[in-house]
Amino acid sequence: MNVIILMQLHELIKLGKTGTPKQLAEKLEISPRSLHYYIVFMKNKMNVAILYDKREETYYYNEACKLCFVND
Protein backbone atom coordinates (compact mmCIF):
# COMPACT_ATOMS: atom_id res chain seq x y z
CA MET A 1 0.00 0.00 0.00
CA ASN A 2 1.19 3.46 -0.89
CA VAL A 3 0.87 5.67 2.20
CA ILE A 4 0.50 8.83 0.10
CA ILE A 5 -2.51 7.34 -1.68
CA LEU A 6 -3.98 6.29 1.68
CA MET A 7 -3.54 9.84 2.97
CA GLN A 8 -5.16 11.36 -0.11
CA LEU A 9 -8.00 8.85 0.04
CA HIS A 10 -8.60 9.62 3.71
CA GLU A 11 -8.74 13.38 3.05
CA LEU A 12 -11.18 13.02 0.14
CA ILE A 13 -13.45 10.76 2.19
CA LYS A 14 -13.36 13.19 5.14
CA LEU A 15 -14.39 16.02 2.82
CA GLY A 16 -17.10 13.93 1.17
CA LYS A 17 -15.63 14.72 -2.25
CA THR A 18 -14.70 11.34 -3.64
CA GLY A 19 -17.18 11.15 -6.48
CA THR A 20 -17.95 7.77 -8.01
CA PRO A 21 -15.41 4.96 -7.63
CA LYS A 22 -14.24 5.61 -11.20
CA GLN A 23 -13.84 9.35 -10.55
CA LEU A 24 -12.03 8.68 -7.28
CA ALA A 25 -9.62 6.26 -8.95
CA GLU A 26 -8.87 8.95 -11.55
CA LYS A 27 -8.27 11.57 -8.82
CA LEU A 28 -5.82 9.21 -7.11
CA GLU A 29 -4.27 8.18 -10.45
CA ILE A 30 -4.87 4.50 -9.80
CA SER A 31 -7.07 1.86 -11.40
CA PRO A 32 -10.60 1.20 -10.10
CA ARG A 33 -9.38 -2.26 -9.07
CA SER A 34 -6.55 -0.74 -7.02
CA LEU A 35 -9.04 1.63 -5.41
CA HIS A 36 -11.11 -1.37 -4.37
CA TYR A 37 -8.03 -2.93 -2.75
CA TYR A 38 -7.32 0.31 -0.83
CA ILE A 39 -10.90 0.50 0.43
CA VAL A 40 -10.85 -3.17 1.50
CA PHE A 41 -7.45 -2.67 3.17
CA MET A 42 -8.75 0.32 5.13
CA LYS A 43 -11.86 -1.60 6.19
CA ASN A 44 -10.15 -4.86 7.14
CA LYS A 45 -6.68 -3.89 8.33
CA MET A 46 -7.25 -0.36 9.64
CA ASN A 47 -10.76 -1.05 11.01
CA VAL A 48 -12.25 1.98 9.28
CA ALA A 49 -16.01 2.07 8.63
CA ILE A 50 -16.26 3.28 5.02
CA LEU A 51 -19.58 3.30 3.19
CA TYR A 52 -20.68 4.52 -0.24
CA ASP A 53 -23.72 6.74 -0.78
CA LYS A 54 -25.07 6.04 -4.27
CA ARG A 55 -27.37 9.06 -4.22
CA GLU A 56 -24.61 11.50 -3.23
CA GLU A 57 -22.00 9.55 -5.22
CA THR A 58 -19.36 9.66 -2.52
CA TYR A 59 -17.66 7.47 0.04
CA TYR A 60 -18.01 8.52 3.66
CA TYR A 61 -17.04 7.39 7.13
CA ASN A 62 -19.90 5.74 9.02
CA GLU A 63 -18.42 6.88 12.32
CA ALA A 64 -15.82 9.41 13.40
CA CYS A 65 -12.47 8.52 11.90
CA LYS A 66 -9.11 9.94 12.84
CA LEU A 67 -6.17 8.40 11.09
CA CYS A 68 -2.65 9.51 11.93
CA PHE A 69 0.12 9.17 9.40
CA VAL A 70 3.46 9.78 11.07
CA ASN A 71 6.76 10.34 9.32
CA ASP A 72 9.62 9.50 11.68
N, CA, C and O atoms as a Maestro MAE file, in Angstrom:
{
 s_m_m2io_version
 :::
 2.0.0
}

f_m_ct {
 s_m_title
 :::
 protein
 m_atom[288] {
  # First column is atom index #
  i_m_mmod_type
  r_m_x_coord
  r_m_y_coord
  r_m_z_coord
  i_m_residue_number
  s_m_chain_name
  s_m_pdb_residue_name
  s_m_pdb_atom_name
  i_m_atomic_number
  :::
  1 25 0.837 -1.180 0.000 1 A "MET " " N  " 7
  2 3 0.000 0.000 0.000 1 A "MET " " CA " 6
  3 2 0.884 1.247 0.000 1 A "MET " " C  " 6
  4 15 1.879 1.337 0.720 1 A "MET " " O  " 8
  5 25 0.489 2.176 -0.816 2 A "ASN " " N  " 7
  6 3 1.185 3.455 -0.887 2 A "ASN " " CA " 6
  7 2 0.559 4.395 0.147 2 A "ASN " " C  " 6
  8 15 -0.630 4.705 0.074 2 A "ASN " " O  " 8
  9 25 1.365 4.839 1.101 3 A "VAL " " N  " 7
  10 3 0.865 5.671 2.196 3 A "VAL " " CA " 6
  11 2 0.336 6.999 1.668 3 A "VAL " " C  " 6
  12 15 -0.644 7.524 2.195 3 A "VAL " " O  " 8
  13 25 0.960 7.540 0.651 4 A "ILE " " N  " 7
  14 3 0.498 8.827 0.105 4 A "ILE " " CA " 6
  15 2 -0.913 8.682 -0.459 4 A "ILE " " C  " 6
  16 15 -1.752 9.564 -0.271 4 A "ILE " " O  " 8
  17 25 -1.175 7.580 -1.146 5 A "ILE " " N  " 7
  18 3 -2.514 7.344 -1.682 5 A "ILE " " CA " 6
  19 2 -3.506 7.166 -0.532 5 A "ILE " " C  " 6
  20 15 -4.620 7.686 -0.592 5 A "ILE " " O  " 8
  21 25 -3.113 6.441 0.506 6 A "LEU " " N  " 7
  22 3 -3.979 6.285 1.678 6 A "LEU " " CA " 6
  23 2 -4.308 7.640 2.309 6 A "LEU " " C  " 6
  24 15 -5.448 7.880 2.706 6 A "LEU " " O  " 8
  25 25 -3.329 8.510 2.399 7 A "MET " " N  " 7
  26 3 -3.538 9.837 2.971 7 A "MET " " CA " 6
  27 2 -4.493 10.657 2.110 7 A "MET " " C  " 6
  28 15 -5.399 11.310 2.626 7 A "MET " " O  " 8
  29 25 -4.287 10.620 0.804 8 A "GLN " " N  " 7
  30 3 -5.162 11.356 -0.110 8 A "GLN " " CA " 6
  31 2 -6.581 10.808 -0.054 8 A "GLN " " C  " 6
  32 15 -7.548 11.570 -0.028 8 A "GLN " " O  " 8
  33 25 -6.702 9.506 -0.036 9 A "LEU " " N  " 7
  34 3 -8.002 8.855 0.038 9 A "LEU " " CA " 6
  35 2 -8.723 9.262 1.322 9 A "LEU " " C  " 6
  36 15 -9.905 9.606 1.292 9 A "LEU " " O  " 8
  37 25 -8.028 9.223 2.421 10 A "HIS " " N  " 7
  38 3 -8.603 9.621 3.712 10 A "HIS " " CA " 6
  39 2 -9.125 11.060 3.660 10 A "HIS " " C  " 6
  40 15 -10.239 11.333 4.107 10 A "HIS " " O  " 8
  41 25 -8.331 11.970 3.122 11 A "GLU " " N  " 7
  42 3 -8.736 13.378 3.052 11 A "GLU " " CA " 6
  43 2 -9.973 13.562 2.181 11 A "GLU " " C  " 6
  44 15 -10.881 14.307 2.549 11 A "GLU " " O  " 8
  45 25 -10.021 12.896 1.037 12 A "LEU " " N  " 7
  46 3 -11.176 13.021 0.145 12 A "LEU " " CA " 6
  47 2 -12.434 12.445 0.791 12 A "LEU " " C  " 6
  48 15 -13.521 13.003 0.643 12 A "LEU " " O  " 8
  49 25 -12.288 11.347 1.498 13 A "ILE " " N  " 7
  50 3 -13.446 10.761 2.186 13 A "ILE " " CA " 6
  51 2 -13.920 11.699 3.291 13 A "ILE " " C  " 6
  52 15 -15.122 11.918 3.439 13 A "ILE " " O  " 8
  53 25 -12.988 12.257 4.072 14 A "LYS " " N  " 7
  54 3 -13.359 13.189 5.143 14 A "LYS " " CA " 6
  55 2 -14.140 14.380 4.592 14 A "LYS " " C  " 6
  56 15 -15.089 14.852 5.219 14 A "LYS " " O  " 8
  57 25 -13.738 14.858 3.423 15 A "LEU " " N  " 7
  58 3 -14.387 16.021 2.818 15 A "LEU " " CA " 6
  59 2 -15.679 15.659 2.084 15 A "LEU " " C  " 6
  60 15 -16.450 16.539 1.703 15 A "LEU " " O  " 8
  61 25 -15.908 14.362 1.890 16 A "GLY " " N  " 7
  62 3 -17.098 13.928 1.165 16 A "GLY " " CA " 6
  63 2 -17.041 14.299 -0.303 16 A "GLY " " C  " 6
  64 15 -18.067 14.580 -0.922 16 A "GLY " " O  " 8
  65 25 -15.823 14.300 -0.865 17 A "LYS " " N  " 7
  66 3 -15.635 14.724 -2.246 17 A "LYS " " CA " 6
  67 2 -14.942 13.657 -3.082 17 A "LYS " " C  " 6
  68 15 -14.054 13.957 -3.880 17 A "LYS " " O  " 8
  69 25 -15.361 12.405 -2.891 18 A "THR " " N  " 7
  70 3 -14.696 11.341 -3.640 18 A "THR " " CA " 6
  71 2 -15.259 11.190 -5.044 18 A "THR " " C  " 6
  72 15 -14.530 10.843 -5.973 18 A "THR " " O  " 8
  73 25 -16.546 11.447 -5.203 19 A "GLY " " N  " 7
  74 3 -17.184 11.148 -6.485 19 A "GLY " " CA " 6
  75 2 -17.414 9.647 -6.582 19 A "GLY " " C  " 6
  76 15 -17.312 8.922 -5.592 19 A "GLY " " O  " 8
  77 25 -17.722 9.201 -7.775 20 A "THR " " N  " 7
  78 3 -17.947 7.775 -8.009 20 A "THR " " CA " 6
  79 2 -16.623 7.032 -7.855 20 A "THR " " C  " 6
  80 15 -15.560 7.653 -7.870 20 A "THR " " O  " 8
  81 25 -16.677 5.708 -7.709 21 A "PRO " " N  " 7
  82 3 -15.414 4.963 -7.628 21 A "PRO " " CA " 6
  83 2 -14.494 5.240 -8.820 21 A "PRO " " C  " 6
  84 15 -13.282 5.371 -8.649 21 A "PRO " " O  " 8
  85 25 -15.058 5.328 -10.015 22 A "LYS " " N  " 7
  86 3 -14.239 5.614 -11.196 22 A "LYS " " CA " 6
  87 2 -13.599 6.999 -11.105 22 A "LYS " " C  " 6
  88 15 -12.416 7.158 -11.405 22 A "LYS " " O  " 8
  89 25 -14.372 7.993 -10.695 23 A "GLN " " N  " 7
  90 3 -13.838 9.349 -10.546 23 A "GLN " " CA " 6
  91 2 -12.759 9.395 -9.467 23 A "GLN " " C  " 6
  92 15 -11.734 10.056 -9.631 23 A "GLN " " O  " 8
  93 25 -12.996 8.693 -8.373 24 A "LEU " " N  " 7
  94 3 -12.026 8.675 -7.281 24 A "LEU " " CA " 6
  95 2 -10.727 8.023 -7.727 24 A "LEU " " C  " 6
  96 15 -9.644 8.521 -7.418 24 A "LEU " " O  " 8
  97 25 -10.823 6.929 -8.438 25 A "ALA " " N  " 7
  98 3 -9.619 6.262 -8.946 25 A "ALA " " CA " 6
  99 2 -8.835 7.218 -9.844 25 A "ALA " " C  " 6
  100 15 -7.606 7.261 -9.783 25 A "ALA " " O  " 8
  101 25 -9.539 7.977 -10.670 26 A "GLU " " N  " 7
  102 3 -8.871 8.954 -11.546 26 A "GLU " " CA " 6
  103 2 -8.192 10.043 -10.729 26 A "GLU " " C  " 6
  104 15 -7.066 10.433 -11.039 26 A "GLU " " O  " 8
  105 25 -8.859 10.540 -9.688 27 A "LYS " " N  " 7
  106 3 -8.270 11.570 -8.824 27 A "LYS " " CA " 6
  107 2 -6.981 11.074 -8.179 27 A "LYS " " C  " 6
  108 15 -6.012 11.819 -8.038 27 A "LYS " " O  " 8
  109 25 -6.989 9.793 -7.790 28 A "LEU " " N  " 7
  110 3 -5.825 9.214 -7.115 28 A "LEU " " CA " 6
  111 2 -4.794 8.664 -8.097 28 A "LEU " " C  " 6
  112 15 -3.713 8.229 -7.699 28 A "LEU " " O  " 8
  113 25 -5.143 8.689 -9.394 29 A "GLU " " N  " 7
  114 3 -4.272 8.182 -10.454 29 A "GLU " " CA " 6
  115 2 -3.937 6.708 -10.268 29 A "GLU " " C  " 6
  116 15 -2.795 6.276 -10.427 29 A "GLU " " O  " 8
  117 25 -4.988 5.945 -9.923 30 A "ILE " " N  " 7
  118 3 -4.869 4.500 -9.797 30 A "ILE " " CA " 6
  119 2 -6.039 3.864 -10.548 30 A "ILE " " C  " 6
  120 15 -6.968 4.557 -10.961 30 A "ILE " " O  " 8
  121 25 -5.990 2.565 -10.718 31 A "SER " " N  " 7
  122 3 -7.073 1.863 -11.401 31 A "SER " " CA " 6
  123 2 -8.252 1.669 -10.434 31 A "SER " " C  " 6
  124 15 -8.063 1.676 -9.218 31 A "SER " " O  " 8
  125 25 -9.457 1.498 -10.970 32 A "PRO " " N  " 7
  126 3 -10.599 1.196 -10.099 32 A "PRO " " CA " 6
  127 2 -10.372 -0.067 -9.258 32 A "PRO " " C  " 6
  128 15 -10.823 -0.142 -8.115 32 A "PRO " " O  " 8
  129 25 -9.686 -1.041 -9.817 33 A "ARG " " N  " 7
  130 3 -9.384 -2.264 -9.065 33 A "ARG " " CA " 6
  131 2 -8.462 -1.958 -7.887 33 A "ARG " " C  " 6
  132 15 -8.671 -2.469 -6.787 33 A "ARG " " O  " 8
  133 25 -7.446 -1.130 -8.112 34 A "SER " " N  " 7
  134 3 -6.549 -0.743 -7.016 34 A "SER " " CA " 6
  135 2 -7.312 0.020 -5.943 34 A "SER " " C  " 6
  136 15 -7.081 -0.175 -4.749 34 A "SER " " O  " 8
  137 25 -8.222 0.892 -6.373 35 A "LEU " " N  " 7
  138 3 -9.039 1.628 -5.410 35 A "LEU " " CA " 6
  139 2 -9.801 0.649 -4.528 35 A "LEU " " C  " 6
  140 15 -9.854 0.815 -3.310 35 A "LEU " " O  " 8
  141 25 -10.382 -0.359 -5.138 36 A "HIS " " N  " 7
  142 3 -11.110 -1.371 -4.373 36 A "HIS " " CA " 6
  143 2 -10.200 -2.007 -3.321 36 A "HIS " " C  " 6
  144 15 -10.613 -2.197 -2.177 36 A "HIS " " O  " 8
  145 25 -8.966 -2.335 -3.703 37 A "TYR " " N  " 7
  146 3 -8.025 -2.932 -2.753 37 A "TYR " " CA " 6
  147 2 -7.716 -1.979 -1.603 37 A "TYR " " C  " 6
  148 15 -7.604 -2.414 -0.457 37 A "TYR " " O  " 8
  149 25 -7.574 -0.673 -1.893 38 A "TYR " " N  " 7
  150 3 -7.317 0.309 -0.834 38 A "TYR " " CA " 6
  151 2 -8.498 0.394 0.126 38 A "TYR " " C  " 6
  152 15 -8.311 0.432 1.342 38 A "TYR " " O  " 8
  153 25 -9.703 0.424 -0.414 39 A "ILE " " N  " 7
  154 3 -10.897 0.497 0.431 39 A "ILE " " CA " 6
  155 2 -10.996 -0.749 1.319 39 A "ILE " " C  " 6
  156 15 -11.256 -0.643 2.518 39 A "ILE " " O  " 8
  157 25 -10.789 -1.915 0.732 40 A "VAL " " N  " 7
  158 3 -10.846 -3.169 1.498 40 A "VAL " " CA " 6
  159 2 -9.746 -3.192 2.563 40 A "VAL " " C  " 6
  160 15 -9.986 -3.624 3.690 40 A "VAL " " O  " 8
  161 25 -8.551 -2.734 2.214 41 A "PHE " " N  " 7
  162 3 -7.447 -2.668 3.169 41 A "PHE " " CA " 6
  163 2 -7.825 -1.779 4.356 41 A "PHE " " C  " 6
  164 15 -7.621 -2.151 5.512 41 A "PHE " " O  " 8
  165 25 -8.378 -0.602 4.056 42 A "MET " " N  " 7
  166 3 -8.751 0.322 5.131 42 A "MET " " CA " 6
  167 2 -9.831 -0.295 6.021 42 A "MET " " C  " 6
  168 15 -9.788 -0.155 7.243 42 A "MET " " O  " 8
  169 25 -10.785 -0.968 5.413 43 A "LYS " " N  " 7
  170 3 -11.862 -1.599 6.191 43 A "LYS " " CA " 6
  171 2 -11.343 -2.746 7.050 43 A "LYS " " C  " 6
  172 15 -11.652 -2.825 8.239 43 A "LYS " " O  " 8
  173 25 -10.561 -3.629 6.453 44 A "ASN " " N  " 7
  174 3 -10.151 -4.859 7.136 44 A "ASN " " CA " 6
  175 2 -8.920 -4.717 8.021 44 A "ASN " " C  " 6
  176 15 -8.876 -5.291 9.110 44 A "ASN " " O  " 8
  177 25 -7.938 -3.977 7.584 45 A "LYS " " N  " 7
  178 3 -6.676 -3.886 8.333 45 A "LYS " " CA " 6
  179 2 -6.596 -2.659 9.236 45 A "LYS " " C  " 6
  180 15 -5.916 -2.678 10.261 45 A "LYS " " O  " 8
  181 25 -7.300 -1.587 8.846 46 A "MET " " N  " 7
  182 3 -7.249 -0.360 9.639 46 A "MET " " CA " 6
  183 2 -8.537 -0.156 10.445 46 A "MET " " C  " 6
  184 15 -8.672 0.816 11.188 46 A "MET " " O  " 8
  185 25 -9.482 -1.095 10.281 47 A "ASN " " N  " 7
  186 3 -10.760 -1.055 11.013 47 A "ASN " " CA " 6
  187 2 -11.515 0.265 10.847 47 A "ASN " " C  " 6
  188 15 -12.031 0.829 11.811 47 A "ASN " " O  " 8
  189 25 -11.567 0.741 9.599 48 A "VAL " " N  " 7
  190 3 -12.253 1.983 9.285 48 A "VAL " " CA " 6
  191 2 -13.607 1.654 8.652 48 A "VAL " " C  " 6
  192 15 -13.691 0.824 7.748 48 A "VAL " " O  " 8
  193 25 -14.658 2.309 9.133 49 A "ALA " " N  " 7
  194 3 -16.013 2.066 8.630 49 A "ALA " " CA " 6
  195 2 -16.295 2.991 7.444 49 A "ALA " " C  " 6
  196 15 -16.742 4.123 7.628 49 A "ALA " " O  " 8
  197 25 -16.035 2.508 6.236 50 A "ILE " " N  " 7
  198 3 -16.260 3.280 5.019 50 A "ILE " " CA " 6
  199 2 -17.496 2.738 4.313 50 A "ILE " " C  " 6
  200 15 -17.639 1.532 4.111 50 A "ILE " " O  " 8
  201 25 -18.384 3.653 3.944 51 A "LEU " " N  " 7
  202 3 -19.578 3.299 3.187 51 A "LEU " " CA " 6
  203 2 -19.633 4.149 1.920 51 A "LEU " " C  " 6
  204 15 -18.910 5.138 1.790 51 A "LEU " " O  " 8
  205 25 -20.499 3.751 0.992 52 A "TYR " " N  " 7
  206 3 -20.678 4.520 -0.236 52 A "TYR " " CA " 6
  207 2 -22.135 4.929 -0.349 52 A "TYR " " C  " 6
  208 15 -23.032 4.097 -0.211 52 A "TYR " " O  " 8
  209 25 -22.369 6.204 -0.599 53 A "ASP " " N  " 7
  210 3 -23.718 6.742 -0.779 53 A "ASP " " CA " 6
  211 2 -23.964 6.892 -2.278 53 A "ASP " " C  " 6
  212 15 -23.403 7.781 -2.918 53 A "ASP " " O  " 8
  213 25 -24.801 6.021 -2.833 54 A "LYS " " N  " 7
  214 3 -25.073 6.044 -4.273 54 A "LYS " " CA " 6
  215 2 -25.760 7.334 -4.699 54 A "LYS " " C  " 6
  216 15 -25.483 7.864 -5.775 54 A "LYS " " O  " 8
  217 25 -26.643 7.832 -3.865 55 A "ARG " " N  " 7
  218 3 -27.371 9.062 -4.216 55 A "ARG " " CA " 6
  219 2 -26.436 10.266 -4.279 55 A "ARG " " C  " 6
  220 15 -26.503 11.067 -5.212 55 A "ARG " " O  " 8
  221 25 -25.572 10.386 -3.287 56 A "GLU " " N  " 7
  222 3 -24.614 11.499 -3.231 56 A "GLU " " CA " 6
  223 2 -23.352 11.231 -4.056 56 A "GLU " " C  " 6
  224 15 -22.563 12.142 -4.309 56 A "GLU " " O  " 8
  225 25 -23.171 9.988 -4.468 57 A "GLU " " N  " 7
  226 3 -21.995 9.549 -5.223 57 A "GLU " " CA " 6
  227 2 -20.690 9.915 -4.505 57 A "GLU " " C  " 6
  228 15 -19.823 10.600 -5.047 57 A "GLU " " O  " 8
  229 25 -20.593 9.431 -3.274 58 A "THR " " N  " 7
  230 3 -19.365 9.659 -2.521 58 A "THR " " CA " 6
  231 2 -19.207 8.593 -1.436 58 A "THR " " C  " 6
  232 15 -20.185 8.058 -0.914 58 A "THR " " O  " 8
  233 25 -17.953 8.307 -1.117 59 A "TYR " " N  " 7
  234 3 -17.656 7.467 0.040 59 A "TYR " " CA " 6
  235 2 -17.717 8.365 1.269 59 A "TYR " " C  " 6
  236 15 -17.514 9.576 1.176 59 A "TYR " " O  " 8
  237 25 -17.996 7.765 2.415 60 A "TYR " " N  " 7
  238 3 -18.014 8.520 3.660 60 A "TYR " " CA " 6
  239 2 -17.688 7.570 4.807 60 A "TYR " " C  " 6
  240 15 -17.796 6.350 4.685 60 A "TYR " " O  " 8
  241 25 -17.287 8.171 5.925 61 A "TYR " " N  " 7
  242 3 -17.037 7.389 7.129 61 A "TYR " " CA " 6
  243 2 -18.348 7.243 7.888 61 A "TYR " " C  " 6
  244 15 -19.060 8.225 8.101 61 A "TYR " " O  " 8
  245 25 -18.665 6.024 8.294 62 A "ASN " " N  " 7
  246 3 -19.898 5.737 9.016 62 A "ASN " " CA " 6
  247 2 -19.825 6.204 10.470 62 A "ASN " " C  " 6
  248 15 -20.853 6.389 11.121 62 A "ASN " " O  " 8
  249 25 -18.629 6.389 10.963 63 A "GLU " " N  " 7
  250 3 -18.419 6.884 12.319 63 A "GLU " " CA " 6
  251 2 -17.172 7.750 12.295 63 A "GLU " " C  " 6
  252 15 -16.402 7.715 11.335 63 A "GLU " " O  " 8
  253 25 -16.976 8.518 13.337 64 A "ALA " " N  " 7
  254 3 -15.821 9.405 13.400 64 A "ALA " " CA " 6
  255 2 -14.532 8.631 13.114 64 A "ALA " " C  " 6
  256 15 -14.315 7.539 13.640 64 A "ALA " " O  " 8
  257 25 -13.703 9.208 12.287 65 A "CYS " " N  " 7
  258 3 -12.473 8.517 11.900 65 A "CYS " " CA " 6
  259 2 -11.301 9.484 11.948 65 A "CYS " " C  " 6
  260 15 -11.289 10.505 11.260 65 A "CYS " " O  " 8
  261 25 -10.326 9.149 12.763 66 A "LYS " " N  " 7
  262 3 -9.105 9.944 12.839 66 A "LYS " " CA " 6
  263 2 -7.941 9.010 12.568 66 A "LYS " " C  " 6
  264 15 -7.605 8.150 13.382 66 A "LYS " " O  " 8
  265 25 -7.342 9.194 11.420 67 A "LEU " " N  " 7
  266 3 -6.167 8.404 11.087 67 A "LEU " " CA " 6
  267 2 -4.954 9.300 11.223 67 A "LEU " " C  " 6
  268 15 -5.003 10.479 10.875 67 A "LEU " " O  " 8
  269 25 -3.879 8.747 11.725 68 A "CYS " " N  " 7
  270 3 -2.651 9.514 11.925 68 A "CYS " " CA " 6
  271 2 -1.542 8.872 11.108 68 A "CYS " " C  " 6
  272 15 -1.200 7.706 11.303 68 A "CYS " " O  " 8
  273 25 -0.998 9.640 10.206 69 A "PHE " " N  " 7
  274 3 0.121 9.169 9.396 69 A "PHE " " CA " 6
  275 2 1.359 9.910 9.867 69 A "PHE " " C  " 6
  276 15 1.469 11.125 9.702 69 A "PHE " " O  " 8
  277 25 2.286 9.170 10.454 70 A "VAL " " N  " 7
  278 3 3.458 9.779 11.068 70 A "VAL " " CA " 6
  279 2 4.690 9.477 10.236 70 A "VAL " " C  " 6
  280 15 4.877 8.357 9.760 70 A "VAL " " O  " 8
  281 25 5.512 10.473 10.068 71 A "ASN " " N  " 7
  282 3 6.757 10.335 9.325 71 A "ASN " " CA " 6
  283 2 7.913 10.528 10.300 71 A "ASN " " C  " 6
  284 15 8.270 11.655 10.644 71 A "ASN " " O  " 8
  285 25 8.490 9.415 10.739 72 A "ASP " " N  " 7
  286 3 9.622 9.499 11.681 72 A "ASP " " CA " 6
  287 2 10.933 9.463 10.960 72 A "ASP " " C  " 6
  288 15 11.987 9.524 11.593 72 A "ASP " " O  " 8
  :::
 }
 m_bond[287] {
  # First column is bond index #
  i_m_from
  i_m_to
  i_m_order
  :::
  1 1 2 1
  2 2 3 1
  3 3 4 2
  4 3 5 1
  5 5 6 1
  6 6 7 1
  7 7 8 2
  8 7 9 1
  9 9 10 1
  10 10 11 1
  11 11 12 2
  12 11 13 1
  13 13 14 1
  14 14 15 1
  15 15 16 2
  16 15 17 1
  17 17 18 1
  18 18 19 1
  19 19 20 2
  20 19 21 1
  21 21 22 1
  22 22 23 1
  23 23 24 2
  24 23 25 1
  25 25 26 1
  26 26 27 1
  27 27 28 2
  28 27 29 1
  29 29 30 1
  30 30 31 1
  31 31 32 2
  32 31 33 1
  33 33 34 1
  34 34 35 1
  35 35 36 2
  36 35 37 1
  37 37 38 1
  38 38 39 1
  39 39 40 2
  40 39 41 1
  41 41 42 1
  42 42 43 1
  43 43 44 2
  44 43 45 1
  45 45 46 1
  46 46 47 1
  47 47 48 2
  48 47 49 1
  49 49 50 1
  50 50 51 1
  51 51 52 2
  52 51 53 1
  53 53 54 1
  54 54 55 1
  55 55 56 2
  56 55 57 1
  57 57 58 1
  58 58 59 1
  59 59 60 2
  60 59 61 1
  61 61 62 1
  62 62 63 1
  63 63 64 2
  64 63 65 1
  65 65 66 1
  66 66 67 1
  67 67 68 2
  68 67 69 1
  69 69 70 1
  70 70 71 1
  71 71 72 2
  72 71 73 1
  73 73 74 1
  74 74 75 1
  75 75 76 2
  76 75 77 1
  77 77 78 1
  78 78 79 1
  79 79 80 2
  80 79 81 1
  81 81 82 1
  82 82 83 1
  83 83 84 2
  84 83 85 1
  85 85 86 1
  86 86 87 1
  87 87 88 2
  88 87 89 1
  89 89 90 1
  90 90 91 1
  91 91 92 2
  92 91 93 1
  93 93 94 1
  94 94 95 1
  95 95 96 2
  96 95 97 1
  97 97 98 1
  98 98 99 1
  99 99 100 2
  100 99 101 1
  101 101 102 1
  102 102 103 1
  103 103 104 2
  104 103 105 1
  105 105 106 1
  106 106 107 1
  107 107 108 2
  108 107 109 1
  109 109 110 1
  110 110 111 1
  111 111 112 2
  112 111 113 1
  113 113 114 1
  114 114 115 1
  115 115 116 2
  116 115 117 1
  117 117 118 1
  118 118 119 1
  119 119 120 2
  120 119 121 1
  121 121 122 1
  122 122 123 1
  123 123 124 2
  124 123 125 1
  125 125 126 1
  126 126 127 1
  127 127 128 2
  128 127 129 1
  129 129 130 1
  130 130 131 1
  131 131 132 2
  132 131 133 1
  133 133 134 1
  134 134 135 1
  135 135 136 2
  136 135 137 1
  137 137 138 1
  138 138 139 1
  139 139 140 2
  140 139 141 1
  141 141 142 1
  142 142 143 1
  143 143 144 2
  144 143 145 1
  145 145 146 1
  146 146 147 1
  147 147 148 2
  148 147 149 1
  149 149 150 1
  150 150 151 1
  151 151 152 2
  152 151 153 1
  153 153 154 1
  154 154 155 1
  155 155 156 2
  156 155 157 1
  157 157 158 1
  158 158 159 1
  159 159 160 2
  160 159 161 1
  161 161 162 1
  162 162 163 1
  163 163 164 2
  164 163 165 1
  165 165 166 1
  166 166 167 1
  167 167 168 2
  168 167 169 1
  169 169 170 1
  170 170 171 1
  171 171 172 2
  172 171 173 1
  173 173 174 1
  174 174 175 1
  175 175 176 2
  176 175 177 1
  177 177 178 1
  178 178 179 1
  179 179 180 2
  180 179 181 1
  181 181 182 1
  182 182 183 1
  183 183 184 2
  184 183 185 1
  185 185 186 1
  186 186 187 1
  187 187 188 2
  188 187 189 1
  189 189 190 1
  190 190 191 1
  191 191 192 2
  192 191 193 1
  193 193 194 1
  194 194 195 1
  195 195 196 2
  196 195 197 1
  197 197 198 1
  198 198 199 1
  199 199 200 2
  200 199 201 1
  201 201 202 1
  202 202 203 1
  203 203 204 2
  204 203 205 1
  205 205 206 1
  206 206 207 1
  207 207 208 2
  208 207 209 1
  209 209 210 1
  210 210 211 1
  211 211 212 2
  212 211 213 1
  213 213 214 1
  214 214 215 1
  215 215 216 2
  216 215 217 1
  217 217 218 1
  218 218 219 1
  219 219 220 2
  220 219 221 1
  221 221 222 1
  222 222 223 1
  223 223 224 2
  224 223 225 1
  225 225 226 1
  226 226 227 1
  227 227 228 2
  228 227 229 1
  229 229 230 1
  230 230 231 1
  231 231 232 2
  232 231 233 1
  233 233 234 1
  234 234 235 1
  235 235 236 2
  236 235 237 1
  237 237 238 1
  238 238 239 1
  239 239 240 2
  240 239 241 1
  241 241 242 1
  242 242 243 1
  243 243 244 2
  244 243 245 1
  245 245 246 1
  246 246 247 1
  247 247 248 2
  248 247 249 1
  249 249 250 1
  250 250 251 1
  251 251 252 2
  252 251 253 1
  253 253 254 1
  254 254 255 1
  255 255 256 2
  256 255 257 1
  257 257 258 1
  258 258 259 1
  259 259 260 2
  260 259 261 1
  261 261 262 1
  262 262 263 1
  263 263 264 2
  264 263 265 1
  265 265 266 1
  266 266 267 1
  267 267 268 2
  268 267 269 1
  269 269 270 1
  270 270 271 1
  271 271 272 2
  272 271 273 1
  273 273 274 1
  274 274 275 1
  275 275 276 2
  276 275 277 1
  277 277 278 1
  278 278 279 1
  279 279 280 2
  280 279 281 1
  281 281 282 1
  282 282 283 1
  283 283 284 2
  284 283 285 1
  285 285 286 1
  286 286 287 1
  287 287 288 2
  :::
 }
}
